[in-house]
Structures are given as structure tokens and as C-alpha cells.
Amino acid sequence: MTTLTTTEDTALFPEENTPYLHASLIKLEAIFNARHKTDHVFMNWWVGTFLMNIITLGIYPTYRFIRRVHIRNQHIQRTRAFYTTLSQIIPLLPQSAEKLTGQTKELLEDYDIRLESNEAVAMAKPLHWKPLAFAYGLMFVFGIVFYIIMIQLIMTSASAGHQPDPSFMKNQMASITPYSHLINLINFPFGIYWYYLLKRSMEDYPHMDKWEASLTYYLQPLLRQLSNNDNRISLPFEPQCERRNFWIFLLLLIPTLGINYLYIDYCCIHEAQRRFKESARVQYRILQTVKKLAGQSPDVEKPQ
């Protein structure tokens, strides 16, 4: 069996590409279907921010933020895997043997360059969410211990048949205060890291939109030429995430009494959800088109 290493090799031996092509198409469809695990949809923002915040004593919004970082990592990795696998499939298509030349070949080369651009490689680096989860888990444990001590002090005073002694309570609180300061000192750098992750969440998805739109810009004419100039192939990617200045956001935090944070949080979550749907819509059309070119049934699970 000839080893397929370059575009020229794969175009010379189309009959030998079939096993590779089928295996790659199965992989591409599996990556597409993996969006159910990577492109997570949260509950209604208003319910999660206000109702669940009260019910969980502030735990849910923190969990949601950390979960968003994890989802961001998975979504970007899956999206890059989809377009990387697609780049490997195109030279294996039967039509590539005679049509992957000249302008068509240049389109594929431009696509590959954009696929491995410095911006794309930088975005693909995962953000570390576990240190943040540990820090806030530590704060949560300390809070539980604090409330348990307070309840025990009140119950001890009540069992003695008199009202809680303010001076006694004050002394007990003073004994806990150094530990509280230590926890705050430990968590201070993690608070800075929180805002770094928020900055990345405001920047990465708009960059991802721009990157995926640039890929489809090359893919649309490329797939049309492989399909005998079929103009029905349309792959317009509509960016869903607005670019916002993080430093202006920080400056507005104090004047708006934190309301600006709620606004940014709302926008980031809703725009990410819209981006997941738009990305799935375009990838669905790409997968259908490539399967048709490969002579397979274009039946693919349509995204909701």
C-alpha cells in the first residue's frame, strides 16, 4: 500500500484513498456529533444568576463560570479537530485527483495556512480552571466551618439558659479572624486569575468567530470547484460574539456598582450559546457536502 504523505500523492492514487477516506469521514462525523458533550447549554441566565444564586448560597454562579472555562476548552479543541480532519479528507476525495490543481489547490493551501495560524494555535491552548475551583472550594469549606462554629456558640449559650454573651462571641470571632485573613490572602491571586479568565472569555469567542469565518471563506469556493461549480453550496458563517474592551469593562465596574459585570456575564453566556448553534449549522452543511462528494449518503444528524 502506498503511503499517503502529500496532496500530490493522494491525488495520484484515488482508488487507494478509499479506506482512508471512509475512516476519516467516520472520524469527522464523530467529531461533529461530539458537540452534544462540548457545546453545553446552561439554564436560563436569569434563573441561574438570581434564583439559583439564592438557593445555592452563591455557589451556582461560581460553578457556572468555572464550567464555562472548561466548555471553552472543549469547544475550541473540537472545532479545530473538525477543520483539521476536513483538511485531511479533501485530498482524499475522488474529485481531487483531477480538480485539486491551480486555483483549487491554492485555496486548500490558504485554508491550511489559516488553519494553523498563530492565532488559532494560541486559542487552542487550554485555560486551567482547576486551580480556581480549588481556591473557591477552600473558601466554601471555610465558610461552612465558620457557620458551624457560630451555630455551636449560639446553641451553647442558649442551653445555658441565657442570651448569647456579646463579649464571648466577640472573643470567639477574634480567634477565627486570623484564619479568615489567611484564606483571603491565599485567594487574592486566584481572584486576579478569575478576571484573567473573564478577559479570555470576552476575547476568545470573537476571535473564534473570525477564525471560523475565514476558514469557510476558503472552503466555500473550494468545495464548489470540487462539485463542478455547484453554486448551491453555501457556507456563510455569521459571527455571533461581539468584541468588547476588557479594560473599559474594569473601569465601569465601580461606577456601575458591579451591574456591568452582570451585563458582561449575560452577554458572554448568550453569545457563546449562539456561536455553538451557528458553528454547528455550518459544520452540518460542510459534512453533508463532503459526504456527497465521497459518494456517501448525506444523512447527518441536523443540529437543533
SVG drawing of the C-alpha trace seen along z (x, -y; Angstrom):
<svg xmlns="http://www.w3.org/2000/svg" viewBox="-35 -56 39 58">
<polyline fill="none" stroke="black" stroke-width="0.4" points="0.0,0.0 1.3,-3.4 1.9,-5.8 -0.1,-9.0 2.0,-11.9 1.3,-14.8 -1.6,-16.3 0.1,-15.2 0.4,-11.6 -3.3,-11.4 -4.4,-12.8 -2.3,-10.3 -3.9,-7.2 -7.6,-7.9 -8.5,-4.2 -6.1,-3.6 -7.6,-6.5 -10.9,-4.8 -10.1,-3.1 -8.5,-6.3 -11.5,-8.4 -14.1,-6.2 -12.2,-6.2 -11.7,-9.9 -15.4,-10.6 -16.4,-8.5 -14.0,-10.4 -15.3,-13.8 -18.9,-12.8 -18.0,-11.6 -16.3,-15.0 -19.4,-16.7 -21.7,-14.6 -19.4,-15.3 -20.8,-18.8 -23.5,-17.4 -20.8,-17.0 -18.7,-20.0 -21.2,-22.7 -23.1,-22.8 -26.2,-24.9 -26.8,-26.4 -30.2,-27.0 -31.9,-30.4 -29.4,-33.1 -32.0,-35.0 -32.9,-31.8 -29.2,-30.8 -28.0,-34.2 -30.7,-35.1 -32.8,-32.2 -30.0,-29.5 -27.7,-32.1 -30.0,-32.4 -30.8,-28.6 -27.1,-27.6 -25.8,-30.5 -23.8,-31.9 -22.3,-28.5 -24.0,-28.1 -22.7,-31.3 -19.2,-30.3 -19.7,-26.8 -21.1,-28.2 -18.1,-30.4 -15.6,-27.6 -17.7,-25.3 -17.7,-27.9 -13.9,-27.8 -14.0,-24.0 -16.6,-24.2 -14.5,-26.8 -11.5,-24.4 -13.6,-21.5 -15.4,-23.6 -12.2,-25.1 -10.5,-21.7 -13.4,-20.0 -13.8,-22.8 -10.1,-22.7 -10.2,-18.9 -13.2,-19.1 -11.5,-21.5 -8.1,-19.7 -9.8,-16.4 -11.6,-18.1 -8.2,-19.3 -7.0,-15.7 -10.2,-14.5 -10.3,-16.9 -7.2,-15.5 -8.7,-12.0 -11.9,-12.8 -12.3,-11.2 -12.7,-14.7 -9.4,-15.8 -7.4,-13.6 -8.2,-15.9 -9.5,-19.1 -7.1,-19.8 -4.8,-21.9 -4.3,-25.5 -6.6,-27.9 -8.3,-25.0 -5.0,-23.8 -4.2,-27.4 -7.5,-27.6 -6.6,-24.5 -3.2,-25.8 -4.6,-29.1 -7.1,-27.1 -4.3,-25.1 -2.3,-28.2 -5.3,-29.8 -6.0,-26.6 -2.6,-26.6 -2.2,-30.3 -0.5,-31.6 -3.9,-33.0 -5.5,-29.6 -2.7,-27.8 -2.8,-30.4 -6.6,-29.9 -6.2,-26.2 -4.1,-26.3 -6.4,-25.2 -7.2,-27.5 -6.6,-26.0 -9.7,-26.0 -8.8,-23.5 -6.7,-26.0 -9.7,-28.4 -12.0,-25.5 -9.6,-24.6 -9.4,-28.2 -13.2,-28.7 -13.7,-25.2 -11.3,-26.3 -13.4,-29.4 -16.6,-27.3 -15.2,-24.9 -14.0,-27.8 -17.5,-29.3 -19.1,-26.1 -16.7,-25.8 -17.4,-29.4 -21.2,-29.0 -20.9,-25.7 -18.8,-27.4 -21.3,-30.3 -24.3,-27.9 -22.5,-26.0 -21.7,-29.2 -25.3,-30.2 -26.6,-26.8 -24.1,-26.6 -25.2,-29.9 -28.9,-29.1 -28.5,-25.7 -27.1,-27.6 -30.3,-29.5 -29.2,-33.0 -28.8,-35.2 -25.5,-34.9 -22.8,-37.0 -21.6,-39.6 -18.1,-39.7 -17.8,-36.0 -19.0,-35.9 -16.5,-38.7 -13.6,-36.8 -14.5,-33.7 -14.8,-35.7 -11.4,-37.3 -9.9,-33.8 -11.2,-33.0 -10.2,-36.3 -6.6,-35.4 -7.7,-32.3 -10.1,-34.4 -7.3,-36.8 -5.1,-33.9 -7.8,-32.5 -8.3,-35.9 -4.5,-36.2 -4.3,-32.8 -7.3,-33.5 -6.2,-37.0 -4.1,-35.7 -6.9,-33.4 -9.2,-36.5 -6.8,-38.1 -6.8,-34.8 -10.6,-34.9 -10.5,-38.3 -7.9,-36.9 -10.2,-34.1 -13.1,-36.5 -10.9,-38.6 -10.2,-35.5 -13.9,-34.6 -14.6,-38.1 -11.9,-37.7 -11.6,-34.1 -15.1,-33.5 -15.0,-36.7 -11.6,-35.5 -13.0,-32.1 -15.8,-33.6 -13.4,-35.4 -11.2,-32.4 -14.0,-30.0 -15.5,-32.6 -12.1,-32.9 -12.0,-29.1 -15.4,-28.9 -14.3,-31.8 -11.8,-29.5 -13.9,-26.3 -17.0,-27.6 -15.2,-28.2 -13.0,-25.1 -16.0,-22.7 -17.9,-24.4 -15.0,-23.8 -14.8,-20.1 -18.5,-19.9 -18.4,-21.1 -19.1,-24.7 -22.3,-23.9 -23.5,-27.3 -25.9,-25.7 -23.0,-25.1 -23.3,-28.0 -21.2,-28.2 -21.7,-31.7 -20.6,-31.9 -22.2,-34.8 -20.1,-35.9 -22.2,-35.8 -19.9,-37.3 -19.2,-41.0 -15.6,-42.2 -15.5,-44.2 -12.7,-46.1 -11.9,-44.4 -10.2,-47.4 -13.2,-49.6 -15.3,-46.9 -13.0,-47.1 -13.2,-50.9 -17.0,-50.7 -17.2,-48.1 -17.1,-50.6 -19.3,-53.4 -22.0,-50.8 -21.7,-49.1 -21.0,-45.8 -24.0,-45.8 -21.6,-46.0 -20.3,-42.6 -23.8,-41.1 -24.3,-42.6 -21.0,-41.2 -21.7,-37.8 -25.1,-37.7 -23.6,-38.7 -20.8,-36.2 -23.1,-33.3 -25.8,-34.1 -23.3,-34.9 -21.4,-31.6 -24.7,-29.7 -25.5,-31.4 -21.9,-30.7 -22.3,-27.0 -25.5,-26.9 -24.0,-28.8 -20.9,-26.7 -23.0,-23.5 -25.1,-24.8 -22.1,-25.5 -20.3,-22.3 -23.5,-20.3 -23.5,-21.8 -19.8,-21.0 -20.2,-17.4 -23.2,-16.9 -21.3,-18.3 -18.1,-16.3 -20.1,-13.0 -21.9,-13.7 -18.5,-14.3 -17.3,-11.0 -20.3,-9.2 -21.9,-8.5 -25.4,-9.3 -25.6,-12.9 -27.7,-11.8 -26.4,-13.7 -28.0,-14.5 -29.3,-18.0 -28.4,-20.4 -31.3,-21.9"/>
</svg>
